[in-house]
Each structure stands twice: as C-alpha cells, then as structure tokens.
C-alpha cells in the first residue's frame, strides 16, 4: 500500500520552514548534516563559520523542525550536543501556498517579522 502524503503545512509552519531555508548558511548546514551528524565545533570548522553564528543558525533550523540536537556525554565526561537533519518533505505548489495562507494566524506580525528578517539578511 502506498504511503500517504504528509499533511499540508499550516501557514505558520510553512513560513517558519521557508524562512529557515531562505539563508545560504542554513542551507549549507543542512547539506553538511545530511552527510553525517556532527557537534558544533566540528561543524563550525567544516563550514568555516564561527561557533556563535553557527549556534544562531542551528537554533533557527531546530525551531523550524529541520534539524534536531541531542546531548551526549563524551568519553572524557564532557557533554556535547550533536545535531542531525530531521527527515522532512514539503511539496510547494501554488495550491499548497494558498491553503497555507488561509491558515496564517497573525499576518500583520508575520509581515513585519518577514520584512525585518529580509532587511537583516541583506546586510
């Protein structure tokens, strides 16, 4: 029996995912984590990014449900947070966008936040 397609995302969910993937650094992070899970310091070296900036991007990806972090205790007793890609699939069509738009909870706040993010990311 064929697998049922995932439910269509709500407008808020779709905005969160598209916003998270709308940054080239975050796209590179997802690509790197697809190869293998990793911890922040190693991932920062791999991508060539400072840890504080990487943490910010990982938080955004995690909030969108695209990556997941798990704490593990290393052999030396230190706690290390490993990140991995969360399996996801989004079909993006005009119909899906229209259905998602109908479920937006607060368009004025979303519009303001989207505008601010675009300005910040243009810097």
Steps between C-alpha positions, in 0.01 A plus 500: 500500500648842406598729780258787564641845418587714799234748607518845345685744727320787667591849387705560813688171458572567135627851573728368773649234270541727198649774716746253654607373158508850351857553616799351314684423825208299631470315170869408528449383859217268392716369216793433735278326755348284228846346453532420872389627835749726670570717803531876488879540508560243225213636293633855538842390370342303215287793383751772585274691736539629854326302773275785624365560148462127443304469828262772382440322169458160668240644739304637204516164318406313816202731564379426147529125565767449234781388732503343845763524770572235761730525799749218547774441753841447340761257634680787674179586690417815304147550375486555124194596296480314171278625218337294230258571216139418576334326205267745327308531177308802378315521172486863394229582250276803457214298651706406808600866543136611471384239752780599738422870459142436609627364833740782594435604858630859504582646162598845632765360735618253237535776240696718740728214604558394138586857402744537787664167422543591135661831596730332753605227258569756224771656719 
